[in-house]
């Protein structure tokens, strides 16, 4: 099953993630596990996995 997940920076430079409603809990887990220090690196790695 494939889902449309978008990772982007908003106008204030904050990284944002959009996920479909049926997998919103994944977003909570990802954001809860990633610290602010590694957030950008972690999200970039997730984006790489999702795009390949």
Secondary structure in CASP SS format (residue, H / E / C, confidence):
PFRMAT SS
TARGET T0000
AUTHOR 0000-0000-0000
METHOD secondary structure of the structure
MODEL  1
X C 1.00
X C 1.00
X C 1.00
X C 1.00
X C 1.00
X E 1.00
X E 1.00
X E 1.00
X E 1.00
X C 1.00
X C 1.00
X C 1.00
X C 1.00
X C 1.00
X E 1.00
X E 1.00
X E 1.00
X E 1.00
X C 1.00
X C 1.00
X H 1.00
X H 1.00
X H 1.00
X H 1.00
X H 1.00
X H 1.00
X H 1.00
X H 1.00
X H 1.00
X H 1.00
X H 1.00
X H 1.00
X H 1.00
X C 1.00
X C 1.00
X H 1.00
X H 1.00
X H 1.00
X H 1.00
X H 1.00
X H 1.00
X H 1.00
X H 1.00
X H 1.00
X H 1.00
X H 1.00
X H 1.00
X H 1.00
X H 1.00
X H 1.00
X H 1.00
X C 1.00
END
